[in-house]
Amino acid sequence: MVPYYWQYLPLLMQIVAVFLLGLGMVAASWFVGRHRNSVTKLAAYECGIVAVGDARQRFSVRFYLVAVLFILFDVEAVFMMPWAVVYRKLYGITGSRLFGFWEMVVYLGFVAVGLYYIVRKGVLNWSQDKADL
């Protein structure tokens, strides 16, 4: 009788083969594609404009807040699209004609409260510079 753990031998062999294949590809690209660094190649490229200043400067937290807000409303659209597609089928699942509608109204209410909060906090107001948000 073969021990139980021998059943995992094909999986182990596949993992080792994939690791060796990846290592082989990296090694082959190192030997085939030798790169010679020069000042031009190491220079930062930004739309053909010569870089001015240091790239490690401080940015306002508003950039990050706007990015998070974009993700928030992107996720909102991701939730609303499937709801809109199956809206007519929700009647048969729940038995209530307006259950799907009120479900989305509650969801959009939470999103509206969040939007009201960020507007009151001044995240979207770029005309003035506030130190603390």
N, CA, C and O atoms as CSV, one atom per row, in Angstrom:
chain,resi,resn,atom,element,x,y,z
A,1,MET,N,N,0.841,-1.184,0.000
A,1,MET,CA,C,0.000,0.000,0.000
A,1,MET,C,C,0.884,1.245,0.000
A,1,MET,O,O,1.853,1.333,0.754
A,2,VAL,N,N,0.537,2.204,-0.855
A,2,VAL,CA,C,1.301,3.447,-1.002
A,2,VAL,C,C,0.855,4.426,0.076
A,2,VAL,O,O,-0.344,4.592,0.299
A,3,PRO,N,N,1.810,5.082,0.752
A,3,PRO,CA,C,1.421,6.076,1.764
A,3,PRO,C,C,0.610,7.217,1.139
A,3,PRO,O,O,0.729,7.504,-0.053
A,4,TYR,N,N,-0.216,7.859,1.969
A,4,TYR,CA,C,-1.133,8.899,1.523
A,4,TYR,C,C,-0.404,10.097,0.919
A,4,TYR,O,O,-0.868,10.651,-0.078
A,5,TYR,N,N,0.703,10.502,1.485
A,5,TYR,CA,C,1.383,11.710,1.024
A,5,TYR,C,C,2.019,11.526,-0.348
A,5,TYR,O,O,2.382,12.518,-0.980
A,6,TRP,N,N,2.170,10.288,-0.835
A,6,TRP,CA,C,2.724,10.072,-2.173
A,6,TRP,C,C,1.750,10.532,-3.255
A,6,TRP,O,O,2.145,10.693,-4.410
A,7,GLN,N,N,0.497,10.742,-2.902
A,7,GLN,CA,C,-0.468,11.240,-3.879
A,7,GLN,C,C,-0.167,12.683,-4.269
A,7,GLN,O,O,-0.622,13.149,-5.314
A,8,TYR,N,N,0.587,13.386,-3.448
A,8,TYR,CA,C,0.940,14.776,-3.719
A,8,TYR,C,C,2.239,14.914,-4.509
A,8,TYR,O,O,2.666,16.032,-4.797
A,9,LEU,N,N,2.864,13.814,-4.860
A,9,LEU,CA,C,4.115,13.862,-5.622
A,9,LEU,C,C,3.942,14.553,-6.975
A,9,LEU,O,O,4.783,15.382,-7.321
A,10,PRO,N,N,2.894,14.260,-7.764
A,10,PRO,CA,C,2.740,14.997,-9.035
A,10,PRO,C,C,2.609,16.512,-8.837
A,10,PRO,O,O,3.142,17.288,-9.631
A,11,LEU,N,N,1.910,16.930,-7.794
A,11,LEU,CA,C,1.781,18.362,-7.511
A,11,LEU,C,C,3.137,18.969,-7.167
A,11,LEU,O,O,3.476,20.049,-7.651
A,12,LEU,N,N,3.906,18.284,-6.341
A,12,LEU,CA,C,5.241,18.763,-5.984
A,12,LEU,C,C,6.135,18.845,-7.213
A,12,LEU,O,O,6.891,19.804,-7.370
A,13,MET,N,N,6.053,17.853,-8.079
A,13,MET,CA,C,6.861,17.863,-9.304
A,13,MET,C,C,6.465,19.036,-10.204
A,13,MET,O,O,7.324,19.658,-10.830
A,14,GLN,N,N,5.179,19.334,-10.268
A,14,GLN,CA,C,4.724,20.447,-11.086
A,14,GLN,C,C,5.194,21.783,-10.513
A,14,GLN,O,O,5.606,22.666,-11.265
A,15,ILE,N,N,5.136,21.936,-9.199
A,15,ILE,CA,C,5.611,23.170,-8.566
A,15,ILE,C,C,7.102,23.357,-8.818
A,15,ILE,O,O,7.541,24.466,-9.123
A,16,VAL,N,N,7.880,22.295,-8.695
A,16,VAL,CA,C,9.324,22.380,-8.943
A,16,VAL,C,C,9.594,22.712,-10.404
A,16,VAL,O,O,10.475,23.519,-10.702
A,17,ALA,N,N,8.838,22.094,-11.329
A,17,ALA,CA,C,9.032,22.352,-12.755
A,17,ALA,C,C,8.720,23.814,-13.083
A,17,ALA,O,O,9.449,24.437,-13.855
A,18,VAL,N,N,7.655,24.365,-12.513
A,18,VAL,CA,C,7.297,25.763,-12.772
A,18,VAL,C,C,8.365,26.699,-12.201
A,18,VAL,O,O,8.736,27.683,-12.841
A,19,PHE,N,N,8.856,26.394,-11.004
A,19,PHE,CA,C,9.901,27.222,-10.399
A,19,PHE,C,C,11.167,27.197,-11.262
A,19,PHE,O,O,11.775,28.239,-11.506
A,20,LEU,N,N,11.559,26.010,-11.720
A,20,LEU,CA,C,12.750,25.904,-12.567
A,20,LEU,C,C,12.555,26.588,-13.913
A,20,LEU,O,O,13.489,27.191,-14.443
A,21,LEU,N,N,11.348,26.500,-14.470
A,21,LEU,CA,C,11.068,27.175,-15.737
A,21,LEU,C,C,11.178,28.689,-15.567
A,21,LEU,O,O,11.788,29.363,-16.397
A,22,GLY,N,N,10.594,29.224,-14.503
A,22,GLY,CA,C,10.698,30.664,-14.248
A,22,GLY,C,C,12.133,31.096,-14.024
A,22,GLY,O,O,12.567,32.121,-14.551
A,23,LEU,N,N,12.876,30.315,-13.240
A,23,LEU,CA,C,14.283,30.622,-13.004
A,23,LEU,C,C,15.075,30.568,-14.305
A,23,LEU,O,O,15.955,31.398,-14.535
A,24,GLY,N,N,14.761,29.587,-15.161
A,24,GLY,CA,C,15.435,29.485,-16.453
A,24,GLY,C,C,15.151,30.679,-17.349
A,24,GLY,O,O,16.048,31.163,-18.039
A,25,MET,N,N,13.916,31.158,-17.345
A,25,MET,CA,C,13.572,32.326,-18.174
A,25,MET,C,C,14.304,33.580,-17.709
A,25,MET,O,O,14.799,34.358,-18.525
A,26,VAL,N,N,14.370,33.768,-16.401
A,26,VAL,CA,C,15.075,34.940,-15.874
A,26,VAL,C,C,16.564,34.854,-16.195
A,26,VAL,O,O,17.174,35.847,-16.592
A,27,ALA,N,N,17.146,33.672,-16.024
A,27,ALA,CA,C,18.573,33.498,-16.325
A,27,ALA,C,C,18.846,33.698,-17.808
A,27,ALA,O,O,19.840,34.327,-18.173
A,28,ALA,N,N,17.971,33.169,-18.673
A,28,ALA,CA,C,18.171,33.329,-20.118
A,28,ALA,C,C,18.065,34.792,-20.521
A,28,ALA,O,O,18.843,35.257,-21.354
A,29,SER,N,N,17.126,35.521,-19.952
A,29,SER,CA,C,17.010,36.933,-20.301
A,29,SER,C,C,18.204,37.730,-19.801
A,29,SER,O,O,18.577,38.732,-20.412
A,30,TRP,N,N,18.809,37.303,-18.702
A,30,TRP,CA,C,19.994,37.992,-18.184
A,30,TRP,C,C,21.173,37.816,-19.138
A,30,TRP,O,O,21.915,38.763,-19.399
A,31,PHE,N,N,21.340,36.599,-19.655
A,31,PHE,CA,C,22.485,36.333,-20.531
A,31,PHE,C,C,22.256,36.842,-21.949
A,31,PHE,O,O,23.192,37.334,-22.581
A,32,VAL,N,N,21.044,36.735,-22.458
A,32,VAL,CA,C,20.769,37.129,-23.840
A,32,VAL,C,C,20.660,38.646,-23.964
A,32,VAL,O,O,21.161,39.221,-24.930
A,33,GLY,N,N,20.025,39.288,-23.020
A,33,GLY,CA,C,19.745,40.714,-23.136
A,33,GLY,C,C,20.586,41.563,-22.230
A,33,GLY,O,O,20.043,42.324,-21.428
A,34,ARG,N,N,21.886,41.464,-22.324
A,34,ARG,CA,C,22.758,42.312,-21.512
A,34,ARG,C,C,22.518,43.771,-21.835
A,34,ARG,O,O,22.454,44.156,-23.002
A,35,HIS,N,N,22.387,44.575,-20.805
A,35,HIS,CA,C,22.135,45.990,-20.994
A,35,HIS,C,C,23.348,46.792,-20.533
A,35,HIS,O,O,23.976,46.497,-19.516
A,36,ARG,N,N,23.644,47.801,-21.313
A,36,ARG,CA,C,24.712,48.703,-20.934
A,36,ARG,C,C,24.070,50.021,-20.514
A,36,ARG,O,O,23.434,50.706,-21.315
A,37,ASN,N,N,24.248,50.354,-19.263
A,37,ASN,CA,C,23.647,51.572,-18.740
A,37,ASN,C,C,24.442,52.793,-19.174
A,37,ASN,O,O,25.673,52.783,-19.197
A,38,SER,N,N,23.712,53.836,-19.513
A,38,SER,CA,C,24.334,55.107,-19.861
A,38,SER,C,C,23.551,56.212,-19.152
A,38,SER,O,O,22.507,55.966,-18.548
A,39,VAL,N,N,24.066,57.404,-19.238
A,39,VAL,CA,C,23.401,58.532,-18.594
A,39,VAL,C,C,22.021,58.745,-19.205
A,39,VAL,O,O,21.069,59.049,-18.487
A,40,THR,N,N,21.903,58.591,-20.502
A,40,THR,CA,C,20.623,58.790,-21.173
A,40,THR,C,C,19.612,57.731,-20.763
A,40,THR,O,O,18.444,58.042,-20.530
A,41,LYS,N,N,20.053,56.482,-20.674
A,41,LYS,CA,C,19.130,55.407,-20.292
A,41,LYS,C,C,18.696,55.506,-18.834
A,41,LYS,O,O,17.575,55.122,-18.501
A,42,LEU,N,N,19.535,55.998,-17.986
A,42,LEU,CA,C,19.202,56.087,-16.571
A,42,LEU,C,C,18.429,57.351,-16.214
A,42,LEU,O,O,17.948,57.477,-15.087
A,43,ALA,N,N,18.298,58.291,-17.150
A,43,ALA,CA,C,17.571,59.522,-16.883
A,43,ALA,C,C,16.071,59.249,-16.856
A,43,ALA,O,O,15.564,58.414,-17.605
A,44,ALA,N,N,15.378,59.958,-15.991
A,44,ALA,CA,C,13.927,59.809,-15.910
A,44,ALA,C,C,13.289,60.428,-17.146
A,44,ALA,O,O,13.701,61.495,-17.603
A,45,TYR,N,N,12.294,59.757,-17.675
A,45,TYR,CA,C,11.620,60.244,-18.877
A,45,TYR,C,C,10.187,60.607,-18.525
A,45,TYR,O,O,9.449,59.785,-17.984
A,46,GLU,N,N,9.799,61.819,-18.826
A,46,GLU,CA,C,8.441,62.284,-18.534
A,46,GLU,C,C,7.975,63.142,-19.695
A,46,GLU,O,O,8.190,64.354,-19.682
A,47,CYS,N,N,7.359,62.563,-20.675
A,47,CYS,CA,C,6.738,63.271,-21.796
A,47,CYS,C,C,7.734,64.128,-22.579
A,47,CYS,O,O,7.347,65.135,-23.171
A,48,GLY,N,N,8.970,63.750,-22.588
A,48,GLY,CA,C,9.960,64.491,-23.354
A,48,GLY,C,C,10.432,65.770,-22.702
A,48,GLY,O,O,11.217,66.509,-23.296
A,49,ILE,N,N,9.979,66.046,-21.509
A,49,ILE,CA,C,10.364,67.269,-20.811
A,49,ILE,C,C,11.491,66.939,-19.829
A,49,ILE,O,O,11.430,65.933,-19.122
A,50,VAL,N,N,12.482,67.761,-19.790
A,50,VAL,CA,C,13.593,67.555,-18.880
A,50,VAL,C,C,13.086,67.713,-17.449
A,50,VAL,O,O,12.390,68.678,-17.132
A,51,ALA,N,N,13.438,66.762,-16.592
A,51,ALA,CA,C,12.970,66.781,-15.205
A,51,ALA,C,C,13.603,67.936,-14.442
A,51,ALA,O,O,14.787,68.235,-14.596
A,52,VAL,N,N,12.780,68.575,-13.615
A,52,VAL,CA,C,13.240,69.685,-12.794
A,52,VAL,C,C,12.877,69.380,-11.352
A,52,VAL,O,O,11.735,69.025,-11.060
A,53,GLY,N,N,13.829,69.513,-10.459
A,53,GLY,CA,C,13.540,69.301,-9.043
A,53,GLY,C,C,13.691,67.845,-8.629
A,53,GLY,O,O,14.158,67.001,-9.393
A,54,ASP,N,N,13.282,67.584,-7.405
A,54,ASP,CA,C,13.411,66.258,-6.826
A,54,ASP,C,C,12.085,65.516,-6.951
A,54,ASP,O,O,11.024,66.102,-6.738
A,55,ALA,N,N,12.140,64.250,-7.288
A,55,ALA,CA,C,10.924,63.449,-7.419
A,55,ALA,C,C,10.359,63.054,-6.059
A,55,ALA,O,O,9.215,62.608,-5.976
A,56,ARG,N,N,11.123,63.206,-5.017
A,56,ARG,CA,C,10.692,62.786,-3.691
A,56,ARG,C,C,10.149,63.964,-2.873
A,56,ARG,O,O,10.490,64.130,-1.702
A,57,GLN,N,N,9.317,64.759,-3.497
A,57,GLN,CA,C,8.736,65.887,-2.795
A,57,GLN,C,C,7.447,65.462,-2.110
A,57,GLN,O,O,6.884,64.415,-2.430
A,58,ARG,N,N,6.995,66.249,-1.197
A,58,ARG,CA,C,5.778,65.942,-0.458
A,58,ARG,C,C,4.558,66.368,-1.271
A,58,ARG,O,O,4.540,67.434,-1.887
A,59,PHE,N,N,3.547,65.514,-1.258
A,59,PHE,CA,C,2.292,65.806,-1.924
A,59,PHE,C,C,1.219,66.020,-0.879
A,59,PHE,O,O,1.292,65.484,0.227
A,60,SER,N,N,0.232,66.800,-1.238
A,60,SER,CA,C,-0.893,67.022,-0.351
A,60,SER,C,C,-1.678,65.717,-0.197
A,60,SER,O,O,-1.754,64.909,-1.122
A,61,VAL,N,N,-2.250,65.534,0.969
A,61,VAL,CA,C,-3.030,64.329,1.229
A,61,VAL,C,C,-4.290,64.300,0.364
A,61,VAL,O,O,-4.916,63.250,0.227
A,62,ARG,N,N,-4.662,65.420,-0.210
A,62,ARG,CA,C,-5.857,65.468,-1.059
A,62,ARG,C,C,-5.732,64.568,-2.277
A,62,ARG,O,O,-6.729,64.005,-2.728
A,63,PHE,N,N,-4.535,64.423,-2.814
A,63,PHE,CA,C,-4.350,63.536,-3.960
A,63,PHE,C,C,-4.755,62.114,-3.599
A,63,PHE,O,O,-5.423,61.435,-4.379
A,64,TYR,N,N,-4.357,61.672,-2.434
A,64,TYR,CA,C,-4.677,60.317,-2.004
A,64,TYR,C,C,-6.150,60.185,-1.645
A,64,TYR,O,O,-6.762,59.152,-1.915
A,65,LEU,N,N,-6.719,61.211,-1.046
A,65,LEU,CA,C,-8.135,61.165,-0.707
A,65,LEU,C,C,-9.004,61.114,-1.959
A,65,LEU,O,O,-10.002,60.395,-1.995
A,66,VAL,N,N,-8.635,61.862,-2.966
A,66,VAL,CA,C,-9.392,61.833,-4.215
A,66,VAL,C,C,-9.250,60.461,-4.875
A,66,VAL,O,O,-10.210,59.956,-5.458
A,67,ALA,N,N,-8.080,59.861,-4.791
A,67,ALA,CA,C,-7.898,58.522,-5.348
A,67,ALA,C,C,-8.768,57.502,-4.619
A,67,ALA,O,O,-9.367,56.636,-5.256
A,68,VAL,N,N,-8.845,57.595,-3.302
A,68,VAL,CA,C,-9.690,56.685,-2.525
A,68,VAL,C,C,-11.160,56.927,-2.864
A,68,VAL,O,O,-11.935,55.976,-2.960
A,69,LEU,N,N,-11.545,58.175,-3.043
A,69,LEU,CA,C,-12.926,58.473,-3.417
A,69,LEU,C,C,-13.255,57.913,-4.793
A,69,LEU,O,O,-14.357,57.410,-5.015
A,70,PHE,N,N,-12.310,57.998,-5.708
A,70,PHE,CA,C,-12.526,57.423,-7.026
A,70,PHE,C,C,-12.770,55.924,-6.909
A,70,PHE,O,O,-13.668,55.387,-7.557
A,71,ILE,N,N,-11.978,55.251,-6.087
A,71,ILE,CA,C,-12.168,53.813,-5.893
A,71,ILE,C,C,-13.520,53.536,-5.243
A,71,ILE,O,O,-14.203,52.583,-5.619
A,72,LEU,N,N,-13.911,54.356,-4.275
A,72,LEU,CA,C,-15.201,54.187,-3.608
A,72,LEU,C,C,-16.349,54.263,-4.602
A,72,LEU,O,O,-17.233,53.407,-4.590
A,73,PHE,N,N,-16.348,55.267,-5.454
A,73,PHE,CA,C,-17.455,55.416,-6.393
A,73,PHE,C,C,-17.334,54.432,-7.558
A,73,PHE,O,O,-18.337,54.125,-8.203
A,74,ASP,N,N,-16.153,53.943,-7.835
A,74,ASP,CA,C,-15.987,52.880,-8.803
A,74,ASP,C,C,-16.622,51.599,-8.273
A,74,ASP,O,O,-17.298,50.884,-9.014
A,75,VAL,N,N,-16.407,51.310,-7.002
A,75,VAL,CA,C,-17.019,50.138,-6.386
A,75,VAL,C,C,-18.531,50.300,-6.351
A,75,VAL,O,O,-19.264,49.323,-6.505
A,76,GLU,N,N,-19.000,51.514,-6.150
A,76,GLU,CA,C,-20.445,51.758,-6.189
A,76,GLU,C,C,-21.013,51.358,-7.545
A,76,GLU,O,O,-22.053,50.703,-7.613
A,77,ALA,N,N,-20.347,51.743,-8.612
A,77,ALA,CA,C,-20.809,51.376,-9.948
A,77,ALA,C,C,-20.756,49.868,-10.155
A,77,ALA,O,O,-21.611,49.301,-10.835
A,78,VAL,N,N,-19.757,49.223,-9.572
A,78,VAL,CA,C,-19.656,47.769,-9.686
A,78,VAL,C,C,-20.835,47.089,-9.011
A,78,VAL,O,O,-21.309,46.060,-9.493
A,79,PHE,N,N,-21.319,47.643,-7.905
A,79,PHE,CA,C,-22.483,47.061,-7.227
A,79,PHE,C,C,-23.793,47.423,-7.913
A,79,PHE,O,O,-24.747,46.647,-7.871
A,80,MET,N,N,-23.851,48.582,-8.540
A,80,MET,CA,C,-25.104,48.993,-9.164
A,80,MET,C,C,-25.366,48.298,-10.487
A,80,MET,O,O,-26.523,48.084,-10.848
A,81,MET,N,N,-24.328,47.944,-11.212
A,81,MET,CA,C,-24.523,47.340,-12.525
A,81,MET,C,C,-25.218,45.978,-12.440
A,81,MET,O,O,-26.207,45.771,-13.144
A,82,PRO,N,N,-24.749,45.046,-11.615
A,82,PRO,CA,C,-25.468,43.765,-11.536
A,82,PRO,C,C,-26.889,43.935,-10.983
A,82,PRO,O,O,-27.800,43.208,-11.381
A,83,TRP,N,N,-27.076,44.880,-10.079
A,83,TRP,CA,C,-28.409,45.136,-9.540
A,83,TRP,C,C,-29.345,45.581,-10.660
A,83,TRP,O,O,-30.490,45.135,-10.726
A,84,ALA,N,N,-28.864,46.454,-11.538
A,84,ALA,CA,C,-29.699,46.930,-12.633
A,84,ALA,C,C,-30.017,45.812,-13.615
A,84,ALA,O,O,-31.096,45.791,-14.207
A,85,VAL,N,N,-29.088,44.887,-13.789
A,85,VAL,CA,C,-29.307,43.790,-14.733
A,85,VAL,C,C,-30.376,42.834,-14.211
A,85,VAL,O,O,-31.204,42.364,-14.990
A,86,VAL,N,N,-30.379,42.536,-12.914
A,86,VAL,CA,C,-31.314,41.551,-12.361
A,86,VAL,C,C,-32.488,42.207,-11.644
A,86,VAL,O,O,-33.191,41.540,-10.884
A,87,TYR,N,N,-32.714,43.485,-11.867
A,87,TYR,CA,C,-33.764,44.193,-11.128
A,87,TYR,C,C,-35.138,43.551,-11.336
A,87,TYR,O,O,-35.885,43.389,-10.371
A,88,ARG,N,N,-35.483,43.186,-12.552
A,88,ARG,CA,C,-36.790,42.585,-12.816
A,88,ARG,C,C,-36.914,41.196,-12.204
A,88,ARG,O,O,-38.020,40.775,-11.864
A,89,LYS,N,N,-35.827,40.489,-12.061
A,89,LYS,CA,C,-35.858,39.147,-11.482
A,89,LYS,C,C,-35.968,39.176,-9.962
A,89,LYS,O,O,-36.329,38.169,-9.353
A,90,LEU,N,N,-35.664,40.306,-9.344
A,90,LEU,CA,C,-35.744,40.399,-7.884
A,90,LEU,C,C,-37.176,40.222,-7.383
A,90,LEU,O,O,-37.378,39.790,-6.248
A,91,TYR,N,N,-38.158,40.543,-8.199
A,91,TYR,CA,C,-39.550,40.384,-7.787
A,91,TYR,C,C,-39.872,38.908,-7.541
A,91,TYR,O,O,-40.542,38.564,-6.567
A,92,GLY,N,N,-39.394,38.054,-8.423
A,92,GLY,CA,C,-39.663,36.626,-8.266
A,92,GLY,C,C,-38.920,36.012,-7.097
A,92,GLY,O,O,-39.399,35.041,-6.512
A,93,ILE,N,N,-37.762,36.550,-6.739
A,93,ILE,CA,C,-36.956,35.986,-5.654
A,93,ILE,C,C,-37.506,36.395,-4.299
A,93,ILE,O,O,-37.596,35.569,-3.392
A,94,THR,N,N,-37.870,37.649,-4.153
A,94,THR,CA,C,-38.249,38.154,-2.834
A,94,THR,C,C,-39.745,38.126,-2.586
A,94,THR,O,O,-40.168,38.070,-1.432
A,95,GLY,N,N,-40.549,38.163,-3.617
A,95,GLY,CA,C,-41.994,38.199,-3.441
A,95,GLY,C,C,-42.535,39.600,-3.265
A,95,GLY,O,O,-43.748,39.797,-3.331
A,96,SER,N,N,-41.688,40.567,-3.047
A,96,SER,CA,C,-42.112,41.954,-2.896
A,96,SER,C,C,-41.703,42.723,-4.134
A,96,SER,O,O,-40.565,42.621,-4.592
A,97,ARG,N,N,-42.623,43.485,-4.668
A,97,ARG,CA,C,-42.367,44.191,-5.925
A,97,ARG,C,C,-41.301,45.276,-5.773
A,97,ARG,O,O,-40.549,45.526,-6.716
A,98,LEU,N,N,-41.220,45.912,-4.634
A,98,LEU,CA,C,-40.299,47.034,-4.464
A,98,LEU,C,C,-39.099,46.701,-3.572
A,98,LEU,O,O,-38.359,47.606,-3.188
A,99,PHE,N,N,-38.893,45.438,-3.238
A,99,PHE,CA,C,-37.782,45.090,-2.355
A,99,PHE,C,C,-36.443,45.486,-2.968
A,99,PHE,O,O,-35.618,46.097,-2.289
A,100,GLY,N,N,-36.212,45.156,-4.226
A,100,GLY,CA,C,-34.953,45.493,-4.891
A,100,GLY,C,C,-34.739,46.992,-4.992
A,100,GLY,O,O,-33.614,47.475,-4.866
A,101,PHE,N,N,-35.821,47.728,-5.218
A,101,PHE,CA,C,-35.722,49.180,-5.295
A,101,PHE,C,C,-35.299,49.762,-3.952
A,101,PHE,O,O,-34.370,50.568,-3.897
A,102,TRP,N,N,-35.963,49.369,-2.870
A,102,TRP,CA,C,-35.638,49.910,-1.546
A,102,TRP,C,C,-34.271,49.444,-1.077
A,102,TRP,O,O,-33.585,50.150,-0.338
A,103,GLU,N,N,-33.884,48.268,-1.505
A,103,GLU,CA,C,-32.538,47.787,-1.184
A,103,GLU,C,C,-31.481,48.730,-1.754
A,103,GLU,O,O,-30.514,49.073,-1.073
A,104,MET,N,N,-31.671,49.146,-3.006
A,104,MET,CA,C,-30.708,50.056,-3.635
A,104,MET,C,C,-30.824,51.463,-3.058
A,104,MET,O,O,-29.825,52.177,-2.975
A,105,VAL,N,N,-32.027,51.872,-2.660
A,105,VAL,CA,C,-32.185,53.195,-2.040
A,105,VAL,C,C,-31.394,53.256,-0.735
A,105,VAL,O,O,-30.747,54.263,-0.451
A,106,VAL,N,N,-31.441,52.198,0.051
A,106,VAL,CA,C,-30.666,52.160,1.298
A,106,VAL,C,C,-29.170,52.214,0.986
A,106,VAL,O,O,-28.428,52.954,1.631
A,107,TYR,N,N,-28.729,51.436,0.002
A,107,TYR,CA,C,-27.310,51.433,-0.380
A,107,TYR,C,C,-26.878,52.826,-0.845
A,107,TYR,O,O,-25.843,53.334,-0.412
A,108,LEU,N,N,-27.664,53.438,-1.719
A,108,LEU,CA,C,-27.317,54.776,-2.200
A,108,LEU,C,C,-27.406,55.809,-1.084
A,108,LEU,O,O,-26.717,56.828,-1.126
A,109,GLY,N,N,-28.246,55.555,-0.092
A,109,GLY,CA,C,-28.288,56.437,1.069
A,109,GLY,C,C,-26.969,56.435,1.819
A,109,GLY,O,O,-26.473,57.490,2.216
A,110,PHE,N,N,-26.396,55.242,2.014
A,110,PHE,CA,C,-25.087,55.165,2.662
A,110,PHE,C,C,-24.021,55.877,1.836
A,110,PHE,O,O,-23.171,56.578,2.385
A,111,VAL,N,N,-24.065,55.698,0.529
A,111,VAL,CA,C,-23.094,56.374,-0.346
A,111,VAL,C,C,-23.301,57.886,-0.291
A,111,VAL,O,O,-22.328,58.641,-0.275
A,112,ALA,N,N,-24.555,58.336,-0.261
A,112,ALA,CA,C,-24.835,59.774,-0.189
A,112,ALA,C,C,-24.347,60.375,1.128
A,112,ALA,O,O,-23.845,61.499,1.150
A,113,VAL,N,N,-24.492,59.628,2.225
A,113,VAL,CA,C,-23.974,60.112,3.513
A,113,VAL,C,C,-22.457,60.260,3.429
A,113,VAL,O,O,-21.901,61.243,3.922
A,114,GLY,N,N,-21.783,59.288,2.807
A,114,GLY,CA,C,-20.336,59.397,2.628
A,114,GLY,C,C,-19.944,60.576,1.757
A,114,GLY,O,O,-18.976,61.276,2.053
A,115,LEU,N,N,-20.690,60.800,0.683
A,115,LEU,CA,C,-20.410,61.941,-0.189
A,115,LEU,C,C,-20.654,63.255,0.543
A,115,LEU,O,O,-19.873,64.195,0.396
A,116,TYR,N,N,-21.725,63.336,1.326
A,116,TYR,CA,C,-22.000,64.531,2.113
A,116,TYR,C,C,-20.859,64.798,3.098
A,116,TYR,O,O,-20.447,65.943,3.287
A,117,TYR,N,N,-20.363,63.746,3.712
A,117,TYR,CA,C,-19.261,63.891,4.670
A,117,TYR,C,C,-18.011,64.452,4.005
A,117,TYR,O,O,-17.374,65.357,4.544
A,118,ILE,N,N,-17.655,63.917,2.830
A,118,ILE,CA,C,-16.419,64.397,2.196
A,118,ILE,C,C,-16.581,65.809,1.648
A,118,ILE,O,O,-15.612,66.566,1.590
A,119,VAL,N,N,-17.800,66.170,1.243
A,119,VAL,CA,C,-18.018,67.542,0.783
A,119,VAL,C,C,-17.931,68.501,1.971
A,119,VAL,O,O,-17.329,69.569,1.860
A,120,ARG,N,N,-18.521,68.132,3.093
A,120,ARG,CA,C,-18.462,68.980,4.291
A,120,ARG,C,C,-17.039,69.067,4.830
A,120,ARG,O,O,-16.640,70.092,5.382
A,121,LYS,N,N,-16.282,67.999,4.669
A,121,LYS,CA,C,-14.899,67.983,5.156
A,121,LYS,C,C,-13.997,68.836,4.264
A,121,LYS,O,O,-12.920,69.249,4.695
A,122,GLY,N,N,-14.417,69.105,3.036
A,122,GLY,CA,C,-13.652,69.959,2.135
A,122,GLY,C,C,-12.615,69.229,1.315
A,122,GLY,O,O,-11.672,69.845,0.818
A,123,VAL,N,N,-12.771,67.925,1.164
A,123,VAL,CA,C,-11.784,67.156,0.400
A,123,VAL,C,C,-11.798,67.566,-1.065
A,123,VAL,O,O,-10.748,67.607,-1.707
A,124,LEU,N,N,-12.967,67.870,-1.596
A,124,LEU,CA,C,-13.075,68.207,-3.013
A,124,LEU,C,C,-12.862,69.693,-3.291
A,124,LEU,O,O,-12.894,70.105,-4.450
A,125,ASN,N,N,-12.649,70.491,-2.278
A,125,ASN,CA,C,-12.429,71.926,-2.437
A,125,ASN,C,C,-10.925,72.175,-2.571
A,125,ASN,O,O,-10.193,72.156,-1.581
A,126,TRP,N,N,-10.480,72.406,-3.788
A,126,TRP,CA,C,-9.056,72.604,-4.049
A,126,TRP,C,C,-8.678,74.074,-4.092
A,126,TRP,O,O,-7.504,74.389,-4.287
A,127,SER,N,N,-9.615,74.974,-3.920
A,127,SER,CA,C,-9.319,76.394,-4.067
A,127,SER,C,C,-8.570,76.959,-2.861
A,127,SER,O,O,-7.886,77.975,-2.982
A,128,GLN,N,N,-8.691,76.321,-1.714
A,128,GLN,CA,C,-7.967,76.813,-0.540
A,128,GLN,C,C,-7.074,75.707,-0.013
A,128,GLN,O,O,-7.350,74.524,-0.213
A,129,ASP,N,N,-6.022,76.088,0.650
A,129,ASP,CA,C,-5.081,75.112,1.192
A,129,ASP,C,C,-5.324,74.963,2.672
A,129,ASP,O,O,-5.006,75.860,3.453
A,130,LYS,N,N,-5.882,73.844,3.060
A,130,LYS,CA,C,-6.110,73.567,4.475
A,130,LYS,C,C,-5.043,72.593,4.958
A,130,LYS,O,O,-4.768,71.588,4.304
A,131,ALA,N,N,-4.460,72.890,6.078
A,131,ALA,CA,C,-3.393,72.026,6.590
A,131,ALA,C,C,-3.945,70.723,7.109
A,131,ALA,O,O,-3.334,69.672,6.913
A,132,ASP,N,N,-5.085,70.766,7.767
A,132,ASP,CA,C,-5.646,69.536,8.312
A,132,ASP,C,C,-6.992,69.245,7.675
A,132,ASP,O,O,-7.805,70.145,7.463
A,133,LEU,N,N,-7.212,67.990,7.376
A,133,LEU,CA,C,-8.489,67.567,6.808
A,133,LEU,C,C,-9.144,66.735,7.855
A,133,LEU,O,O,-10.251,66.238,7.646
